[in-house]
Amino acid sequence: MLRAYFQLDTLLAPLISQWQSADPHFAKKMLEGGDRLQGIRVLQQPPFETLFSFICSSNNNIGRITLMLNRVSEALGSPLPHPTLFTPATVQTAETLAALELPLLATIPPPSTPTLYSFPPPSAFTPLSTDPLLRSLGFGYRAPFLQVTAELLTSLAADGGISTHSYLEGLKFGTFEGTLEEVREKLIAFKGVGRKVADCVALFGLGWAQVVPVDTHVFQIAIRDYKFPASKTTALTPDLHNRVAAKLVSLWGPYAGWAQQVLFFADLAVKAPSPTKGAAAARKTPTKPVKAKWEEELDALVKTPVKRKRAQVVKVKVEYSESEGSGEEEVIPSPTKRRSPKKVKVE
């Protein structure tokens, strides 16, 4: 299972060598990045979770997307054994597992340990109560997209007499008998899925390694580093999307999506301090315990949300001259702090 998830059967060394030979800019980035760029792989993620996650990615950031997915897993998923319960003794082969008496692990973590949850199946998102639930979890306008997508997926699977899992598995590279464009069309049929999201799902969830998802960041890389004929202020239209993707696929080949991920990571702004400044900062800055990523995400989940402050009401008394009428009192809502009522004299 881990070999499939990390796609370990795909050898990176020959691919990197091929990309460096075909693309001098890629070779330069690999030289500059050193060990930091070694071992970057595209994961083979569960198709429905990938589809759901990228629908949530619109106008969003990674930290908030992670928080949203954790919240919906806690609300609709099933509890999982906590990682702290696993020890080397619990790792078994098929042969040794058959000879052991189950259960091997306690399913309930210690009281002070946050519980982890599985990602919910499509059926968990089809009830009418899903929309308000997702909105309460912070999904906003994306909530109906996710419910409608789950309903359509369930309907398509039922029409074919198969499960929702089998329907999405049938769109995978090597299984689907049609073209990449046909897979795109099927994905775009889901609510909230456009060309870029469809390409992300195809690459990260369905194994179409040649797909290069093009967003504004990748578009700027194409203009800056690959002399794509467009200005930095040019809007990314569907036609430009197709042309940029075609150019990069022709350069990098059948694993173009993997090459793009290496360059995307290389292009992240990582400012390393100079050796002198870094040593001085290390002496001044107290060391903090390093937490695993899942621990940081769970810490964010258990934080109490900030309560909104009620708008304060400020009374303003306006006095008019005799020709304009008598004084009247007007109530004006204000988000500022409570202040004493003010009198405004209008001459």
QUISULRA-V372453 format. One record per residue. N is the residue number from 0. RES is the residue in three letters. SS is DSSP state (H for helix, E for strand, L for the rest). PHI is phi in whole degrees, -180 to 180 (999 if undefined). D_LAST is the distance of its C-alpha to the last C-alpha in Angstrom with 1 decimal. Layout:
n:res:ss:phi:d_last
N:RES:SS:PHI:D_LAST
N:RES:SS:PHI:D_LAST
//
This chain:
n:res:ss:phi:d_last
0:MET:L:999:81.0
1:LEU:H:-67:79.6
2:ARG:H:-63:81.5
3:ALA:H:-70:80.0
4:TYR:H:-63:76.4
5:PHE:L:-90:76.6
6:GLN:L:52:78.8
7:LEU:L:-71:81.4
8:ASP:L:-75:84.0
9:THR:L:-90:82.0
10:LEU:L:-80:83.2
11:LEU:H:-80:80.4
12:ALA:H:-55:82.6
13:PRO:H:-63:84.1
14:LEU:H:-67:80.6
15:ILE:H:-63:79.0
16:SER:H:-61:82.0
17:GLN:H:-65:81.6
18:TRP:H:-66:77.9
19:GLN:H:-66:78.4
20:SER:H:-68:81.2
21:ALA:H:-83:79.2
22:ASP:L:-137:75.8
23:PRO:H:-58:75.7
24:HIS:H:-66:72.0
25:PHE:H:-63:72.9
26:ALA:H:-61:75.8
27:LYS:H:-65:73.4
28:LYS:H:-64:71.0
29:MET:H:-65:73.8
30:LEU:H:-67:75.1
31:GLU:H:-70:71.6
32:GLY:H:-77:71.0
33:GLY:H:60:74.4
34:ASP:H:-64:75.0
35:ARG:H:-60:71.4
36:LEU:H:-101:72.0
37:GLN:L:-80:75.4
38:GLY:L:81:75.9
39:ILE:L:-75:72.7
40:ARG:L:-126:73.6
41:VAL:L:-93:72.1
42:LEU:L:-77:72.4
43:GLN:L:-96:73.9
44:GLN:L:-89:71.2
45:PRO:L:-57:71.4
46:PRO:H:-57:70.3
47:PHE:H:-69:68.0
48:GLU:H:-63:66.3
49:THR:H:-66:65.9
50:LEU:H:-60:64.5
51:PHE:H:-60:62.0
52:SER:H:-63:60.9
53:PHE:H:-77:60.2
54:ILE:H:-64:58.2
55:CYS:L:-76:56.0
56:SER:L:-78:55.8
57:SER:L:-62:53.3
58:ASN:L:51:50.1
59:ASN:L:-144:51.4
60:ASN:L:-129:53.1
61:ILE:H:-61:56.4
62:GLY:H:-61:55.1
63:ARG:H:-72:53.0
64:ILE:H:-61:55.8
65:THR:H:-60:58.3
66:LEU:H:-63:56.1
67:MET:H:-63:55.7
68:LEU:H:-67:59.5
69:ASN:H:-65:60.2
70:ARG:H:-65:57.9
71:VAL:H:-71:59.5
72:SER:H:-67:63.0
73:GLU:H:-68:62.3
74:ALA:H:-77:60.9
75:LEU:H:-122:63.6
76:GLY:L:-89:66.4
77:SER:L:-113:69.4
78:PRO:E:-61:70.0
79:LEU:E:-120:72.2
80:PRO:L:-59:74.4
81:HIS:L:-76:72.5
82:PRO:H:-56:73.6
83:THR:H:-68:74.4
84:LEU:H:-84:77.1
85:PHE:L:-90:79.1
86:THR:L:-132:81.8
87:PRO:H:-53:84.6
88:ALA:H:-70:86.8
89:THR:H:-87:84.8
90:VAL:L:-82:85.4
91:GLN:L:-127:88.3
92:THR:L:-93:90.3
93:ALA:H:-61:91.3
94:GLU:H:-71:94.8
95:THR:H:-71:93.6
96:LEU:H:-65:90.9
97:ALA:H:-66:93.6
98:ALA:L:-91:95.5
99:LEU:L:-98:92.6
100:GLU:L:-91:91.5
101:LEU:L:-91:87.9
102:PRO:L:-82:85.2
103:LEU:L:-82:85.1
104:LEU:L:-124:81.5
105:ALA:L:-72:79.4
106:THR:L:-87:76.7
107:ILE:L:-107:74.2
108:PRO:L:-72:72.7
109:PRO:L:-56:72.2
110:PRO:L:-56:69.3
111:SER:L:-85:67.3
112:THR:L:-99:67.8
113:PRO:L:-62:65.3
114:THR:L:-87:67.0
115:LEU:E:-99:67.3
116:TYR:E:-132:67.3
117:SER:L:-75:68.9
118:PHE:L:-78:66.8
119:PRO:L:-68:66.7
120:PRO:L:-78:68.7
121:PRO:H:-55:67.2
122:SER:H:-61:68.0
123:ALA:H:-73:65.5
124:PHE:H:-104:62.6
125:THR:L:-85:63.6
126:PRO:L:-60:62.4
127:LEU:L:-64:59.2
128:SER:L:-76:57.8
129:THR:H:-66:58.0
130:ASP:H:-57:54.6
131:PRO:H:-63:52.5
132:LEU:H:-64:54.7
133:LEU:H:-64:54.2
134:ARG:H:-64:50.5
135:SER:H:-67:50.5
136:LEU:L:-90:52.5
137:GLY:L:98:50.0
138:PHE:L:-83:51.5
139:GLY:H:58:48.4
140:TYR:H:-67:48.9
141:ARG:H:-77:52.5
142:ALA:H:-54:53.6
143:PRO:H:-67:54.6
144:PHE:H:-59:56.3
145:LEU:H:-71:58.6
146:GLN:H:-67:59.4
147:VAL:H:-65:60.2
148:THR:H:-62:62.3
149:ALA:H:-63:64.3
150:GLU:H:-65:64.9
151:LEU:H:-65:66.1
152:LEU:H:-61:68.3
153:THR:H:-63:69.9
154:SER:H:-67:70.4
155:LEU:H:-63:72.0
156:ALA:H:-66:74.3
157:ALA:H:-65:75.3
158:ASP:H:-61:76.2
159:GLY:L:-91:78.5
160:GLY:L:68:80.0
161:ILE:L:-131:79.0
162:SER:L:-83:76.6
163:THR:H:-63:73.2
164:HIS:H:-62:74.7
165:SER:H:-66:77.6
166:TYR:H:-61:75.3
167:LEU:H:-71:73.4
168:GLU:H:-61:76.6
169:GLY:L:-70:78.0
170:LEU:L:-93:75.4
171:LYS:L:-71:76.6
172:PHE:L:-61:78.2
173:GLY:L:93:82.0
174:THR:L:-109:81.6
175:PHE:L:-70:79.6
176:GLU:L:-89:81.8
177:GLY:L:-93:79.1
178:THR:L:-97:77.1
179:LEU:H:-61:74.0
180:GLU:H:-62:72.0
181:GLU:H:-68:73.1
182:VAL:H:-64:72.0
183:ARG:H:-57:68.6
184:GLU:H:-61:68.3
185:LYS:H:-67:69.2
186:LEU:H:-73:66.6
187:ILE:H:-67:63.8
188:ALA:L:-65:64.5
189:PHE:L:-79:62.8
190:LYS:L:-62:59.1
191:GLY:L:86:57.1
192:VAL:L:-110:60.0
193:GLY:L:-109:59.7
194:ARG:H:-62:62.0
195:LYS:H:-66:61.2
196:VAL:H:-63:61.3
197:ALA:H:-60:64.6
198:ASP:H:-67:66.1
199:CYS:H:-64:65.1
200:VAL:H:-65:66.7
201:ALA:H:-63:69.8
202:LEU:H:-75:70.2
203:PHE:H:-88:69.4
204:GLY:L:-116:70.6
205:LEU:L:-119:73.2
206:GLY:L:79:75.1
207:TRP:L:-83:74.4
208:ALA:L:-69:74.7
209:GLN:L:-82:74.3
210:VAL:L:-77:70.7
211:VAL:L:-115:68.0
212:PRO:L:-65:64.6
213:VAL:L:-112:62.1
214:ASP:L:-116:58.5
215:THR:H:-63:56.1
216:HIS:H:-67:57.7
217:VAL:H:-66:61.3
218:PHE:H:-60:60.1
219:GLN:H:-67:58.8
220:ILE:H:-63:62.2
221:ALA:H:-63:64.0
222:ILE:H:-70:62.0
223:ARG:H:-74:62.2
224:ASP:H:-103:65.7
225:TYR:L:-122:67.6
226:LYS:L:53:66.2
227:PHE:L:-66:65.0
228:PRO:L:-72:63.8
229:ALA:L:-161:60.0
230:SER:L:-91:57.0
231:LYS:L:-65:55.0
232:THR:L:-94:52.1
233:THR:L:-68:54.3
234:ALA:L:-73:53.5
235:LEU:L:-84:56.4
236:THR:L:-89:57.6
237:PRO:H:-56:60.6
238:ASP:H:-65:62.8
239:LEU:H:-65:61.9
240:HIS:H:-57:62.5
241:ASN:H:-63:66.0
242:ARG:H:-70:66.8
243:VAL:H:-65:65.8
244:ALA:H:-61:67.7
245:ALA:H:-63:70.8
246:LYS:H:-64:70.8
247:LEU:H:-73:70.7
248:VAL:H:-66:73.3
249:SER:H:-65:75.6
250:LEU:H:-83:75.3
251:TRP:H:-101:75.7
252:GLY:H:90:77.9
253:PRO:H:-66:78.4
254:TYR:H:-114:76.5
255:ALA:H:-60:73.5
256:GLY:H:-62:71.1
257:TRP:H:-69:72.6
258:ALA:H:-62:72.3
259:GLN:H:-62:68.7
260:GLN:H:-66:68.0
261:VAL:H:-63:69.7
262:LEU:H:-69:67.5
263:PHE:H:-61:64.4
264:PHE:H:-67:65.1
265:ALA:H:-64:66.1
266:ASP:L:-85:62.8
267:LEU:L:-64:60.8
268:ALA:L:-75:59.0
269:VAL:L:-112:61.1
270:LYS:L:-99:60.5
271:ALA:L:-87:63.4
272:PRO:L:-69:62.9
273:SER:L:-65:65.4
274:PRO:H:-56:68.4
275:THR:H:-69:67.2
276:LYS:H:-65:63.6
277:GLY:H:-65:64.8
278:ALA:H:-67:67.2
279:ALA:H:-65:64.6
280:ALA:H:-65:62.1
281:ALA:H:-66:64.9
282:ARG:H:-72:65.6
283:LYS:H:-81:62.0
284:THR:L:-87:61.1
285:PRO:L:-67:62.8
286:THR:L:-74:64.8
287:LYS:L:-118:63.6
288:PRO:L:-63:65.9
289:VAL:L:-85:65.9
290:LYS:L:-99:65.2
291:ALA:L:-68:66.6
292:LYS:H:-59:64.2
293:TRP:H:-67:64.7
294:GLU:H:-70:63.9
295:GLU:H:-65:60.6
296:GLU:H:-66:59.7
297:LEU:H:-70:60.7
298:ASP:H:-62:58.7
299:ALA:H:-66:55.6
300:LEU:H:-68:56.4
301:VAL:H:-85:56.6
302:LYS:L:-68:53.3
303:THR:L:-73:50.8
304:PRO:L:-63:48.0
305:VAL:L:-71:44.5
306:LYS:L:-79:42.4
307:ARG:L:-74:39.1
308:LYS:L:-82:36.1
309:ARG:L:-73:34.0
310:ALA:L:-67:30.4
311:GLN:E:-81:28.1
312:VAL:E:-110:25.4
313:VAL:E:-114:22.0
314:LYS:E:-93:19.7
315:VAL:E:-121:16.0
316:LYS:E:-100:13.8
317:VAL:E:-111:10.5
318:GLU:E:-104:8.5
319:TYR:L:-105:7.0
320:SER:L:-73:6.5
321:GLU:H:-61:10.2
322:SER:H:-70:10.8
323:GLU:H:-102:10.2
324:GLY:L:114:12.3
325:SER:L:-81:12.8
326:GLY:L:-68:12.1
327:GLU:E:-127:14.7
328:GLU:E:-108:16.7
329:GLU:E:-123:17.9
330:VAL:E:-99:20.9
331:ILE:E:-121:21.3
332:PRO:E:-70:24.8
333:SER:E:-142:25.1
334:PRO:L:-80:28.4
335:THR:L:-80:27.2
336:LYS:L:-68:28.3
337:ARG:L:-65:27.0
338:ARG:L:-131:24.1
339:SER:L:-71:22.3
340:PRO:L:-59:19.3
341:LYS:E:-113:15.9
342:LYS:E:-106:12.7
343:VAL:E:-115:9.6
344:LYS:E:-92:6.3
345:VAL:L:-104:3.8
346:GLU:L:-81:0.0
//
